[in-house]
Amino acid sequence: MGIAVATVMLISIRVAQQNTDQLLQQTASQRLDAAIARIDRYLQPVADDVAYLAAQLSREGDLSQDGDLNIETLMRGSLGAIPQVVAMVFVRPDLTAVRARRQRGRDPIGTDSASIAGEGYGPELLENAKRVHGVTWNAAFYVQDPGVTFISALAPVSRDGQFRGVIVAAVAVDELSLLIDSGDPDSTMFILSATDDVIAHPQLARGGFTPTPGHFLLRRNELSDPVMRELWSAQVDGGMAARVRTSNTGTRRIEVAGETNVVLLRQVSRFSRQPWISGIYFPATQMNEPITRLRLALAVGLIVLALGVGLALLLGRGLARPIRRLAAAAAAVSAFDFSGAQRIGRSPLREIDSAGRA
């Protein structure tokens, strides 16, 4: 009985553990997917709007300086529809530009026309635009006024096979940090560049960093977050993290101050020329709870099994004693030793009671 029950119980526990691991994996992956989807919903409209503006400017309208008013009107309408864009600029090959930018408080929208020949990013921006087709994303850059780090989407504008300029829409990096900080309250999301710079982290949303021209992105190891500082020195697929797997980069386990954190990482290549590393981390205790319940079920099952085997032994002994007495009496009778044939006594078991009376 013990072998049979133990076999069934272990098979059931094994199946339950596999199901639990699968559910944990799906739940953790869904948390990361949801976090990345928030970024998608925030940045994808920017790329779509840049593509629309580039198509409009490529088909119609005056792209010379005489047409600046029409371009400004088009930009105002676009900025009104996508509040995450802080500034938008159309740059011609001669480095004259039409710019639209939200003022403080995001309203109103100011526009102007000026030359950006004195700006270092102008020629590089045009060269980059000539090499791409469709919408692409630039690396993060810093603008002295208003002293903000941006990422930007750009698209070339061509007409009659000639390059006529580039349209650029800029999104403030600190806005991404505010976005992810308002997400899952039970986890911490972050975005790192391919060079280990911090694109978004809750610390940046709370004013923890002031960018400068020479230092406009925080390095990962400069964060006050101990989990982030230990990110690449952590164990890969170890301990509890082995229960969850994600594509591309995977999972890690980081222990800080006696607490284990599970980190999920994934590459995102839609919003940067070099893939971002997007991730979330959360305490391993959030994953331990179903495993603890599973272990409790195993412990209770073993206790019940032990009690069952113990009761079976007691029952067996209770059955064996009258049977041994019956066997001894039958042996004495077979030897015609009637003096050794002791009375068996009554038994609660019908068959033994009948044999005893016989």
BABAPA-204807 format. One record per residue (C-alpha): residue number from 0; x, y, z. Coordinates in steps of 0.25 Angstrom, whole numbers, plus 2048, in hexadecimal, padded with zeros to 3 digits. Example, Ala and Ser with C-alpha at 12.3 -4.5 7.8 and 13.67 -1.06 7.14 Angstrom:
# BABAPA-204807
- nr,east,north,up
- 0,831,7EE,81F .
- 1,837,7FC,81D .
***
This chain:
# BABAPA-204807
- nr,east,north,up
- 0,800,800,800 .
- 1,80B,809,803 .
- 2,812,807,7F6 .
- 3,805,809,7EE .
- 4,801,816,7F6 .
- 5,80F,81C,7F5 .
- 6,810,819,7E6 .
- 7,803,820,7E3 .
- 8,806,82C,7ED .
- 9,814,82E,7E7 .
- 10,80E,82E,7D8 .
- 11,804,838,7DD .
- 12,80E,841,7E3 .
- 13,817,840,7D7 .
- 14,80B,844,7CE .
- 15,807,84F,7D7 .
- 16,815,855,7D8 .
- 17,816,855,7C9 .
- 18,809,85C,7C8 .
- 19,80D,866,7D2 .
- 20,81B,869,7CB .
- 21,813,86B,7BE .
- 22,809,874,7C4 .
- 23,815,87C,7CB .
- 24,81C,87D,7BE .
- 25,810,882,7B7 .
- 26,80C,88C,7C2 .
- 27,81A,892,7C3 .
- 28,81B,893,7B4 .
- 29,80E,89A,7B3 .
- 30,813,8A4,7BD .
- 31,81F,8A7,7B4 .
- 32,816,8A7,7A8 .
- 33,80C,8B1,7AF .
- 34,818,8BA,7B2 .
- 35,81E,8BA,7A4 .
- 36,810,8BC,79F .
- 37,80F,8C9,7A7 .
- 38,81B,8CE,7A0 .
- 39,816,8CA,792 .
- 40,809,8D2,794 .
- 41,811,8DE,798 .
- 42,81B,8DE,78D .
- 43,815,8D7,781 .
- 44,80B,8E3,77F .
- 45,818,8EC,77E .
- 46,81D,8E3,773 .
- 47,810,8E3,76C .
- 48,80E,8F2,76C .
- 49,81C,8F4,767 .
- 50,819,8EB,75B .
- 51,80D,8F2,758 .
- 52,813,900,758 .
- 53,81F,8FB,74F .
- 54,814,8F5,746 .
- 55,80C,902,746 .
- 56,819,90B,743 .
- 57,81E,902,739 .
- 58,811,903,731 .
- 59,80C,911,732 .
- 60,80F,91F,737 .
- 61,81A,929,736 .
- 62,827,924,73C .
- 63,82E,931,73A .
- 64,82F,93B,745 .
- 65,823,942,73F .
- 66,81B,936,743 .
- 67,81F,936,752 .
- 68,811,93B,756 .
- 69,80A,92F,750 .
- 70,815,925,756 .
- 71,813,92C,764 .
- 72,804,92A,763 .
- 73,806,91B,760 .
- 74,80F,91A,76C .
- 75,806,920,775 .
- 76,7FB,917,771 .
- 77,804,90B,773 .
- 78,809,90F,781 .
- 79,7FB,911,785 .
- 80,7F8,903,783 .
- 81,804,8FD,789 .
- 82,807,904,797 .
- 83,813,8FB,799 .
- 84,81B,902,78F .
- 85,822,90E,794 .
- 86,828,914,788 .
- 87,827,912,779 .
- 88,830,918,76E .
- 89,831,917,75F .
- 90,840,919,75A .
- 91,843,91D,74C .
- 92,851,919,745 .
- 93,855,927,747 .
- 94,853,926,756 .
- 95,847,92F,757 .
- 96,83D,92A,75F .
- 97,82E,92B,764 .
- 98,82C,928,772 .
- 99,820,926,77B .
- 100,822,924,78A .
- 101,819,923,796 .
- 102,81B,92E,7A0 .
- 103,81C,92B,7AF .
- 104,80F,924,7B4 .
- 105,80E,91E,7A6 .
- 106,805,92A,7A1 .
- 107,805,932,798 .
- 108,80D,92D,78D .
- 109,818,936,787 .
- 110,81D,936,779 .
- 111,829,93D,772 .
- 112,832,93D,766 .
- 113,841,93D,768 .
- 114,84E,938,763 .
- 115,854,92D,76B .
- 116,862,92E,764 .
- 117,868,931,772 .
- 118,863,925,778 .
- 119,86C,919,778 .
- 120,861,90F,776 .
- 121,85C,915,769 .
- 122,865,90F,75E .
- 123,866,901,765 .
- 124,856,901,765 .
- 125,856,904,756 .
- 126,860,8F9,753 .
- 127,859,8EF,75B .
- 128,84C,8F2,754 .
- 129,852,8F0,747 .
- 130,856,8E2,74A .
- 131,848,8DD,74F .
- 132,83B,8DA,749 .
- 133,82E,8DC,751 .
- 134,82E,8DF,760 .
- 135,83A,8DC,769 .
- 136,83E,8E0,777 .
- 137,84A,8E8,77B .
- 138,853,8E6,787 .
- 139,850,8EF,793 .
- 140,856,8FD,792 .
- 141,856,909,79B .
- 142,850,917,798 .
- 143,856,923,7A0 .
- 144,849,92A,7A0 .
- 145,841,925,7A7 .
- 146,84C,91C,7AD .
- 147,845,90F,7AA .
- 148,849,902,7A4 .
- 149,841,8FD,799 .
- 150,83F,8F1,790 .
- 151,839,8F4,782 .
- 152,833,8ED,776 .
- 153,836,8F2,768 .
- 154,832,8F0,75A .
- 155,838,8F6,74D .
- 156,830,8FF,744 .
- 157,832,8FC,735 .
- 158,82B,902,729 .
- 159,82E,8FE,71A .
- 160,839,8F5,71F .
- 161,840,900,726 .
- 162,843,901,735 .
- 163,83C,90E,73A .
- 164,83E,90D,749 .
- 165,83B,905,755 .
- 166,82F,906,75F .
- 167,833,903,76E .
- 168,82A,901,77A .
- 169,831,901,788 .
- 170,82C,8FA,795 .
- 171,832,8FE,7A2 .
- 172,839,8F2,7A9 .
- 173,834,8F6,7B7 .
- 174,826,8F4,7B2 .
- 175,828,8E5,7AF .
- 176,82D,8E4,7BD .
- 177,820,8EA,7C2 .
- 178,818,8E0,7B9 .
- 179,81F,8D4,7BF .
- 180,81E,8D9,7CD .
- 181,80F,8D9,7CC .
- 182,80E,8CB,7C7 .
- 183,80E,8BE,7D0 .
- 184,80F,8C2,7DE .
- 185,815,8B5,7E2 .
- 186,821,8B5,7D9 .
- 187,82C,8BF,7D4 .
- 188,82D,8C1,7C5 .
- 189,839,8C7,7BE .
- 190,83F,8C9,7B0 .
- 191,84E,8C8,7AD .
- 192,855,8CC,7A0 .
- 193,85F,8C3,799 .
- 194,86A,8CA,7A0 .
- 195,864,8C8,7AE .
- 196,85F,8D7,7AF .
- 197,852,8D8,7B6 .
- 198,846,8DC,7AD .
- 199,83B,8DB,7B7 .
- 200,83B,8D8,7C6 .
- 201,831,8DC,7D1 .
- 202,83D,8E3,7D8 .
- 203,83D,8ED,7CC .
- 204,82F,8EF,7CD .
- 205,831,8F5,7DB .
- 206,83B,8FF,7D7 .
- 207,847,8F7,7DB .
- 208,850,8FC,7CF .
- 209,853,909,7C9 .
- 210,858,907,7BB .
- 211,864,910,7B6 .
- 212,86A,911,7A8 .
- 213,876,907,7AC .
- 214,86D,8FE,7B4 .
- 215,85F,8FD,7AF .
- 216,85C,8EF,7B2 .
- 217,85E,8E8,7BF .
- 218,867,8DB,7BF .
- 219,860,8CF,7C5 .
- 220,86B,8CE,7D0 .
- 221,868,8DC,7D4 .
- 222,85A,8D9,7D8 .
- 223,857,8D8,7E7 .
- 224,84F,8CB,7E4 .
- 225,858,8BF,7E9 .
- 226,850,8B5,7E0 .
- 227,854,8BD,7D4 .
- 228,863,8BF,7D8 .
- 229,864,8AF,7DA .
- 230,85C,8AC,7CD .
- 231,867,8A6,7C4 .
- 232,86F,8A0,7D0 .
- 233,862,898,7D4 .
- 234,860,889,7D2 .
- 235,859,885,7C5 .
- 236,84E,87B,7C6 .
- 237,851,878,7D4 .
- 238,848,875,7E0 .
- 239,83A,87A,7DE .
- 240,83D,881,7D1 .
- 241,83F,874,7CB .
- 242,830,872,7CB .
- 243,82D,87E,7C2 .
- 244,833,880,7B4 .
- 245,832,88B,7AA .
- 246,837,88C,79C .
- 247,844,893,797 .
- 248,84B,896,7A5 .
- 249,843,88E,7AF .
- 250,843,88F,7BE .
- 251,84C,891,7CA .
- 252,84C,890,7D9 .
- 253,852,89B,7E1 .
- 254,853,89B,7F1 .
- 255,854,8A8,7F8 .
- 256,853,8A9,807 .
- 257,84F,89B,809 .
- 258,843,89D,7FF .
- 259,843,895,7F2 .
- 260,83E,89D,7E5 .
- 261,83A,897,7D8 .
- 262,83E,89F,7CC .
- 263,837,89D,7BE .
- 264,83F,8A3,7B2 .
- 265,83B,8A4,7A4 .
- 266,841,8AC,798 .
- 267,838,8B6,791 .
- 268,83D,8BB,783 .
- 269,832,8C3,77E .
- 270,836,8D1,785 .
- 271,845,8D1,783 .
- 272,84F,8CE,779 .
- 273,856,8C5,783 .
- 274,84C,8BC,78B .
- 275,848,8C1,799 .
- 276,847,8B7,7A4 .
- 277,83A,8B9,7AB .
- 278,837,8B1,7B8 .
- 279,830,8B1,7C5 .
- 280,834,8AB,7D2 .
- 281,82C,8A7,7DE .
- 282,82E,89F,7EC .
- 283,82F,890,7EA .
- 284,825,88F,7F5 .
- 285,81A,892,7EB .
- 286,81E,885,7E4 .
- 287,820,87D,7F1 .
- 288,812,87E,7F6 .
- 289,80C,873,7EC .
- 290,819,86B,7ED .
- 291,817,86B,7FD .
- 292,809,867,7FB .
- 293,80D,85B,7F3 .
- 294,818,857,7FD .
- 295,80E,858,808 .
- 296,804,84F,800 .
- 297,810,845,7FE .
- 298,813,845,80D .
- 299,804,843,811 .
- 300,804,838,807 .
- 301,810,831,80D .
- 302,80A,832,81B .
- 303,7FD,82C,817 .
- 304,804,821,810 .
- 305,80C,81E,81D .
- 306,7FF,81E,825 .
- 307,7F9,815,81B .
- 308,805,80B,81B .
- 309,805,80C,82B .
- 310,7F6,809,82B .
- 311,7F8,7FD,821 .
- 312,802,7F7,82A .
- 313,7F9,7F8,837 .
- 314,7EE,7F2,82F .
- 315,7F7,7E7,82A .
- 316,7FC,7E4,838 .
- 317,7ED,7E4,83D .
- 318,7EA,7DA,832 .
- 319,7F6,7D1,834 .
- 320,7F4,7CE,843 .
- 321,7E7,7C7,842 .
- 322,7EC,7C0,836 .
- 323,7F8,7BB,83D .
- 324,7F0,7B6,848 .
- 325,7E6,7AF,83F .
- 326,7F2,7A9,838 .
- 327,7F8,7A4,845 .
- 328,7EB,79E,849 .
- 329,7E9,797,83B .
- 330,7F7,791,83D .
- 331,7F4,78C,84B .
- 332,7E7,785,846 .
- 333,7EE,77F,83A .
- 334,7F8,779,844 .
- 335,7EC,774,84D .
- 336,7F1,77D,858 .
- 337,7E4,782,85C .
- 338,7EA,788,869 .
- 339,7F2,792,860 .
- 340,7E5,796,858 .
- 341,7E2,7A3,860 .
- 342,7D5,7AA,85D .
- 343,7D8,7B5,853 .
- 344,7CE,7BF,858 .
- 345,7C4,7C8,850 .
- 346,7CA,7D1,845 .
- 347,7C3,7DD,83E .
- 348,7C7,7D7,831 .
- 349,7BC,7CD,82D .
- 350,7C5,7C3,826 .
- 351,7CF,7C2,831 .
- 352,7C4,7C1,83B .
- 353,7BD,7B6,833 .
- 354,7CB,7AE,832 .
- 355,7CD,7B0,841 .
- 356,7BF,7AB,845 .
- 357,7C2,79F,83C .
***
